[in-house]
Amino acid sequence: MHSRARTTTLSAAAACLALALTACGSGGPENAGVDGETGTEDVTLSVGTFNEFGYEELFTEYEELNPNVTIEHKKAATSNEARDNLTTRLAAGSGLSDIEGIEMDWLPELLEYSDQFADLSDPAVEGRWLDWKTAAATTEDGQLIGYGTDAGPQAVCYRADLFEKAGLPSDRESVATMLDGSWQDYFEAGKEFVVASDGVAWFDSAGATYQGMINQVENAYEDSDGTVIATENADVKDIYEQVLQASVEDGLSAHLTQWEDDWVASFQSDAFATKLCPGWMLGVIEGNAEGVEGWDIADVFPGGGGNWGGSYLTIPTQGAHQAEAKKLAEWLTAPEQQIKAFESKGTFPSQVDALKSETLLGQSNAFFNDAPTGEILANRATAIDVRPFKGPKYFPINDAMQQALTRVDVDKTDDPASSWEKFVTAVGAL
């Protein structure tokens, strides 16, 4: 999700990137390619990530296995912040980490500048990932610019204690049954909850809820040939109106912007009862809600299955240690390490062998009432039947949509109609 205050910076960075890279070569220090010998000389590798990749303990393990390597972790607070840093430093031609984590929603933009990233194609990793995960990071001429980390199959996280107080079913099997229907069913359950709970919100954010819904649309913003259809697509307008009806008219939203300080703080209070929950969100919730009891996770997602997010590790060609960086990226994205990352932060693996692992399928999470998170998220992954098309303009269009929702749900400066018109104008400017 995106902060409205960052939009100007993001747009400027993207414009700078587009202009600057037209004059850039593949860059990078001479003889720094990924096929070189890694050697045993002391080396410091910088790794840029955002949110929760679950890598902190893995970095320590890798340093113990490779005493000549020191890892410097540069962790951005949000995906937006990481993207801003990446586009700005790519355009500048220097300053990026040896390994940069990227989010799948802005991956299509970077494919247009594939000469700025090392080709990670390697027989040693062929078949490691789900086909769609690899395909999304592969250029038309076969260059692989990123190693897949996690996928984002979605479930519903909820406060079982608040459900119980409101007289709603609270065990995860009953909650799954209650929410196993359309989005309208989800919102109707929310109306019942809000009345019975004396005003506790049903969900945290209109923007977050919209994201779960729009990721079930195959071509939301662009046709598969790249033609922009966002403002003409009836599905987009319908989802926008449904979310704001539920958020504002029906009073189901806590009126928060995801990742902002008040959203982070809200986990320490009874601000809302449900949260759309890709695997990587588990670690975020647990960290923000430390000391709060009552969280659980249900094996269900309104409207069917859905995937939100998932990331990659890339190696910018401006880096001085590309061979060593590739070795680390390959190790971090191996099935064994991705299972450990899942155990740490709930980041659900995208590796074929990891998905078959009994260790993964048997994983439970004490914070979420000992829920069998491995089994639940594996079920949610198999429920996904739509792979949304996300072209080069997906990120700025979705950012404009998030601003439109925020104006109504959080800032309360616009009604839905006027905010939609501003969204139309913003998309037209692209």
DRENFI-454212 format. One record per residue (C-alpha): z, x, y; residue in three letters. Coordinates in steps of 0.5 Angstrom, whole numbers, padded with zeros to 4 digits, always signed. Each point is the difference from the previous one (the first is absolute). Last residue first. Example, Ala and Ser with C-alpha at 12.3 -4.5 7.8 and 13.67 -1.06 7.14 Angstrom:
REM residues 2
+0014+0027-0002Ser +0002-0002-0007Ala 
//
This chain:
REM residues 430
-0035+0001+0018Leu +0001-0004+0006Ala -0002-0007-0003Gly +0006+0001-0005Val +0004+0001+0006Ala -0003-0006+0003Thr +0001-0005-0006Val +0007+0003+0000Phe +0001-0003+0007Lys -0003-0006-0002Glu +0005-0001-0006Trp +0006+0002+0005Ser -0002-0006+0004Ser +0000-0005-0006Ala +0006+0002-0003Pro +0004+0000+0006Asp +0002+0006+0004Asp +0005+0004+0003Thr +0005-0001-0005Lys +0001+0007-0002Asp +0002-0001-0007Val -0004-0005-0003Asp -0005-0002+0005Val -0002+0007+0003Arg +0002+0003-0007Thr -0006-0004-0004Leu -0005+0002+0005Ala +0002+0008+0000Gln +0000-0001-0008Gln -0007-0002+0001Met -0002+0005+0005Ala +0003+0005-0005Asp -0004-0003-0006Asn -0007+0001+0004Ile +0002+0007+0001Pro +0002+0001-0007Phe -0006-0003-0003Tyr -0006+0003+0004Lys -0002+0005-0005Pro +0000-0005-0005Gly +0005-0003-0005Lys -0002-0004-0005Phe +0006-0004-0003Pro +0000+0001-0008Arg +0002-0007-0002Val +0003-0001-0007Asp +0007+0003+0000Ile +0004-0003-0005Ala +0000+0006-0005Thr +0003+0004+0006Ala +0006-0006+0001Arg +0001+0001-0008Asn +0001+0008+0001Ala +0004-0002+0006Leu +0005-0004-0004Ile +0000+0004-0006Glu +0002+0006+0004Gly +0005-0003+0005Thr +0004-0003-0006Pro +0005-0003+0005Ala +0007+0004+0000Asp +0003-0005+0005Asn -0005+0003+0005Phe +0004+0006+0002Phe +0001+0002-0007Ala -0008+0000-0001Asn -0003+0000-0007Ser -0005+0005-0004Gln -0002-0002-0007Gly -0008-0001+0002Leu +0000+0007+0003Leu +0004+0004-0005Thr -0004-0004-0005Glu -0006+0003+0003Ser -0007-0004+0000Lys +0000+0000+0007Leu +0001+0007+0001Ala -0006+0002-0004Asp -0005-0004+0004Val +0003+0003+0007Gln +0001-0005+0005Ser +0007+0001+0000Pro +0005-0005+0004Phe +0004+0003+0005Thr +0007-0003-0001Gly +0004+0005+0004Lys +0003+0005-0005Ser -0002-0003-0007Glu -0007-0001+0003Phe +0000+0007+0002Ala +0002+0003-0007Lys -0006-0005-0003Ile -0004+0004+0005Gln +0002+0007-0002Gln -0002-0002-0008Glu -0006-0003+0002Pro -0003+0006+0004Ala -0001-0002+0007Thr +0006+0005+0003Leu -0003+0006-0005Trp -0007-0001+0003Glu +0002+0000+0007Ala +0004+0006-0002Leu -0006+0004-0003Lys -0005-0003+0006Lys +0005+0003+0005Ala +0000+0007-0003Glu -0008+0000+0000Ala +0000-0003+0007Gln +0005+0005+0003His -0003+0002+0007Ala -0001-0008+0002Gly -0006-0002+0004Gln -0003-0003-0006Thr +0005-0005+0000Pro +0003-0002-0007Ile +0001-0007-0002Thr +0006-0004-0003Leu -0002-0007-0001Tyr +0004-0007+0001Ser +0001-0007-0002Gly +0000-0006+0004Gly +0001-0007-0001Trp -0002-0003-0007Asn +0000-0007-0002Gly +0000-0005-0006Gly +0000-0007+0000Gly +0001-0005+0006Gly +0007+0002+0001Pro +0003+0006-0003Phe +0004+0000-0006Val +0005+0004-0005Asp +0006-0001+0005Ala +0004+0006+0003Ile +0007+0000+0002Asp +0005+0002+0006Trp +0007-0003+0000Gly +0004+0006+0002Glu -0001+0003+0007Val +0003+0007+0000Gly -0006+0004+0001Glu -0005-0006+0003Ala -0005+0005+0004Asn +0000+0005-0006Gly -0001-0005-0006Glu -0005-0004+0004Ile -0004+0006+0002Val +0000+0002-0008Gly -0002-0006-0002Leu -0006-0001+0005Met -0004+0005-0004Trp +0000-0005-0006Gly -0004-0005+0005Pro +0005-0005+0002Cys -0001-0006+0004Leu +0007-0001+0003Lys +0005-0006-0001Thr +0007-0003+0003Ala +0000+0002+0007Phe +0005+0003+0005Ala +0006+0000-0004Asp +0002+0006+0003Ser -0001+0008-0002Gln -0007-0001-0001Phe -0001-0002+0007Ser +0001+0007+0003Ala -0007+0002-0003Val -0003-0006+0003Trp +0004+0001+0007Asp -0003+0008+0000Asp -0007-0002-0001Glu -0003+0001-0007Trp -0002-0007-0001Gln +0000-0004+0006Thr +0005-0006+0000Leu +0000-0007+0001His +0005-0002-0005Ala -0006-0005-0002Ser +0001-0006-0004Leu +0001-0005+0007Gly -0005-0005-0003Asp -0004+0000+0007Glu +0000+0007+0001Val +0000+0004-0006Ser -0003-0005-0005Ala -0005-0002+0005Gln -0001+0007+0002Leu -0002+0002-0007Val -0004-0006-0002Gln -0004+0001+0007Glu -0002+0007-0002Tyr -0001-0002-0007Ile -0005-0005+0002Asp -0004+0005+0005Lys -0001+0005-0005Val -0002-0005-0005Asp -0005-0003+0005Ala -0003+0007+0001Asn -0004+0000+0007Glu +0005+0004+0003Thr +0000+0005-0005Ala -0007+0001-0002Ile -0002+0007+0001Val -0006+0002-0003Thr +0002+0006-0005Gly -0005-0001-0005Asp +0006-0003-0005Ser +0001-0005+0006Asp +0006+0002+0004Glu +0006-0003+0003Tyr +0003-0005-0006Ala -0005+0002-0006Asn +0004+0000-0006Glu +0006-0005+0002Val +0006+0001-0003Gln +0002+0006+0004Asn +0000-0005+0006Ile +0006-0004-0003Met +0005+0006-0001Gly -0002+0003+0007Gln +0001-0007+0003Tyr +0007+0000-0002Thr +0002+0007+0003Ala -0003-0002+0006Gly +0004-0006+0000Ala +0006+0004-0001Ser +0007-0001-0003Asp -0001-0006-0005Phe +0004-0006-0001Trp +0005+0000+0006Ala +0007-0001+0000Val +0001-0007+0004Gly +0005-0004-0003Asp -0001+0002-0007Ser -0002-0006-0003Ala -0005-0002+0005Val -0003+0007+0000Val +0000+0000-0008Phe -0004-0007+0000Glu -0005+0003+0005Lys -0001+0006-0004Gly -0001-0003-0006Ala -0006-0004+0004Glu -0003+0007+0002Phe +0000+0002-0007Tyr -0003-0006-0002Asp -0005+0001+0005Gln -0002+0007-0002Trp -0002-0003-0007Ser +0004+0000-0006Gly +0005+0004-0004Asp +0005+0000+0005Leu +0005-0005-0003Met -0001+0003-0007Thr +0001+0007+0002Ala +0006-0002+0004Val +0003-0003-0007Ser -0002+0006-0004Glu +0003+0005+0006Arg +0007-0004+0000Asp +0001-0004+0006Ser -0002-0007+0000Pro +0001-0003+0007Leu +0007-0003+0002Gly +0000+0004+0007Ala +0006+0004-0002Lys -0004+0002-0007Glu -0006+0002+0004Phe +0004+0004+0005Leu +0003+0004-0006Asp -0006+0001-0003Ala -0003+0003+0006Arg -0008+0001-0002Tyr -0005+0005-0002Cys -0007-0003-0001Val -0005+0004-0005Ala -0006+0004+0003Gln -0004+0005-0004Pro -0001+0006+0005Gly -0003+0006-0003Ala +0003+0007+0000Asp -0002+0007+0001Thr -0008+0001-0001Gly -0003+0007+0001Tyr -0004+0000+0006Gly -0007+0002+0003Ile -0004+0000-0006Leu -0007+0001+0001Gln -0006-0003-0004Gly -0006-0001+0005Asp +0002-0007+0002Glu +0007+0002+0001Thr +0006-0001-0004Thr +0007-0002+0002Ala -0001-0007-0001Ala -0003+0001-0007Ala +0006+0004-0003Thr +0005-0006+0001Lys -0005-0005-0002Trp -0001+0004-0007Asp +0008+0000-0001Leu +0002+0008+0000Trp +0000+0006-0004Arg -0007-0001-0003Gly -0003+0006+0003Glu +0006+0005+0002Val -0001+0006-0004Ala -0008-0001+0001Pro +0001+0001+0008Asp -0002-0003+0006Ser +0005+0001+0006Leu -0006+0002+0005Asp +0004+0002+0006Ala +0001-0004+0006Phe -0004+0001+0007Gln -0007-0001-0003Asp +0002-0007-0003Ser +0000-0003+0008Tyr -0003-0006-0002Glu +0005-0001-0006Leu +0005+0001+0005Leu -0001-0007+0003Glu +0000-0003-0007Pro +0007+0003-0001Leu +0004-0004+0005Trp +0002-0006-0004Asp +0001+0005-0006Met +0006+0003+0003Glu -0001+0008+0001Ile +0005+0006-0002Gly -0002+0006+0003Glu +0000+0007-0004Ile +0000+0007+0004Asp +0003-0004+0006Ser -0005-0001+0006Leu +0001+0004+0007Gly -0007+0002+0001Ser -0008-0002+0001Gly +0002-0005+0006Ala -0003-0006-0003Ala +0003+0001-0006Leu +0007+0001+0003Arg -0001-0007+0004Thr -0002-0004-0006Thr +0005+0003-0004Leu +0006-0001+0005Asn -0002-0007+0001Asp -0001-0002-0007Arg +0007+0003-0002Ala +0003-0004+0006Glu -0003-0006-0002Asn +0002+0001-0007Ser +0007+0000+0002Thr +0006+0004+0001Ala -0004+0007-0001Ala +0003+0005-0005Lys -0002+0007+0001Lys +0003+0004-0006His -0001+0007+0000Glu -0001+0003-0008Ile +0002+0007-0001Thr -0004+0003-0006Val +0001+0007-0003Asn +0006-0003-0005Pro -0005-0004-0003Asn +0003-0005-0005Leu +0007+0000+0004Glu -0005-0002+0006Glu -0003-0005-0004Tyr +0007-0003-0002Glu +0002+0000+0008Thr -0006-0003+0002Phe +0000-0006-0006Leu +0007-0001+0003Glu -0003-0002+0007Glu -0006-0003-0003Tyr +0002-0008+0000Gly -0006-0002+0004Phe +0004-0004+0005Glu -0003-0001+0007Asn -0004+0005+0002Phe -0003+0007-0003Thr -0002+0007+0003Gly +0001+0006-0005Val +0000+0007+0003Ser -0001+0006-0005Leu +0004+0006+0001Thr -0003+0006-0004Val +0003+0006-0003Asp -0005+0004-0004Glu -0001-0002-0008Thr -0007-0002+0000Gly -0003-0007+0001Thr -0007+0003-0002Glu -0006-0003+0004Gly -0003-0007-0001Asp +0003-0004+0005Val -0003+0004+0006Gly +0003+0005+0004Ala -0005+0005+0000Asn -0001+0000+0007Glu +0005-0005+0004Pro -0002-0007+0001Gly -0005-0003+0003Gly -0005-0005-0003Ser -0004+0000+0006Gly +0002-0004+0007Cys -0004-0002+0005Ala -0001-0008-0002Thr +0007+0001-0002Leu +0003+0000+0007Ala -0004-0006+0002Leu +0003-0005-0006Ala +0007+0004+0001Leu +0001-0001+0007Cys -0002-0008-0001Ala +0005+0000-0006Ala +0005+0003+0004Ala -0001-0004+0006Ala +0000-0007-0004Ser +0007+0003-0003Leu +0003+0002+0006Thr -0002-0007+0004Thr +0003-0004-0007Thr +0006+0004+0000Arg +0004-0005+0004Ala -0002-0006-0005Arg +0004+0003-0006Ser -0004-0001-0006His +0001-0002-0007Met 
//
